[in-house]
Amino acid sequence: MITAILAFFFDWLIGDPQSQWHPVAVMGRFIAWLERFFYREAHDPMLKMVSGAVLVAVVLLVSYDVAAGILYLSYFIPYAWGSTVVGALMLSFMIAPKSLAQAGRRIYDLLAAGKLPEARKAVGGIVGRDTDNLNDAEVTRAAVESIAENTSDGIIAPLFFFAIGGVPLAVLYRAANTMDSMLGYKNERYLYFGKAAARLDDVLNFIPARITGLLFVMSAFLLSYDAHFALYIMRRDASKHPSPNGGWAEAAMAGALHIRLGGENSYFGKKSFRAYMGEVMEGTHPQHILAAIRMMLTAVMLFLSIGFVVFQYLGHSAFRLDWLFI
């Protein structure tokens, strides 16, 4: 887990470089290129599903093999910590706690300054819903929901897969998550073609989402929020989310902060309603964005700390897992 801890510090020092050569950006271009190659409007639904599944298999295979190849070459660096540093740098590109915190902080600053139009535009960069007509409370809700969900999908999940399979498996997960964000829509183009990507993302996030919910409960206790209510709301409301995984982090966050998430959203001009999670014990206000950021960072540090202790213990026991970590 030293690699994971080092990756967190790399991310916090360097951030998430906005470059076309960022590994996730390269993944996105590769997925888009394969989509142009495999997708055909004239294909029937079954052929679209098969084509989409083949695309998924190709992306996973290439992503894993490239990561494993780079890591293999790093062992030839003539320094004892060379491969660890390379692995940590690669893993840092798969997580984004600093950029998530910065995005949330910017939205808070804009709301606090009374710049609602700018805050709407800023929150539009991290959510998929229409933001042009959101009020302050709705911008706050969107930001808190995004921070909660991205803690699971964008930070805890890659770290979880690193923990069970090293950097290549973390890269494979990130590729799967990127495919879901690009292809996992229930519209005419992707309903069948993107089904494999969407289902794979659901399967891969099943355990990390629930771990994130529990980490938020623990974070609430450490930060003097309402941990008991966070656990209660998570157990009561997590299943209300349309995603099989998205509700665990959001419900725990809602309970911890005494706010209600969910409600009416608009996507491409069409209204949709998502079941409420939590109770209206406090009115949603911009300070809740800062609380969500604190919850996110505490959850990540808890995961790293617990992981370090667990694997230090296992490393000195008869049952060793060292071979799992690259």
Order of alpha helices (4+ residues) and beta strands (2+ residues): alpha-alpha-alpha-alpha-alpha-alpha-alpha-alpha-alpha-alpha-alpha-alpha-alpha-beta-beta-alpha
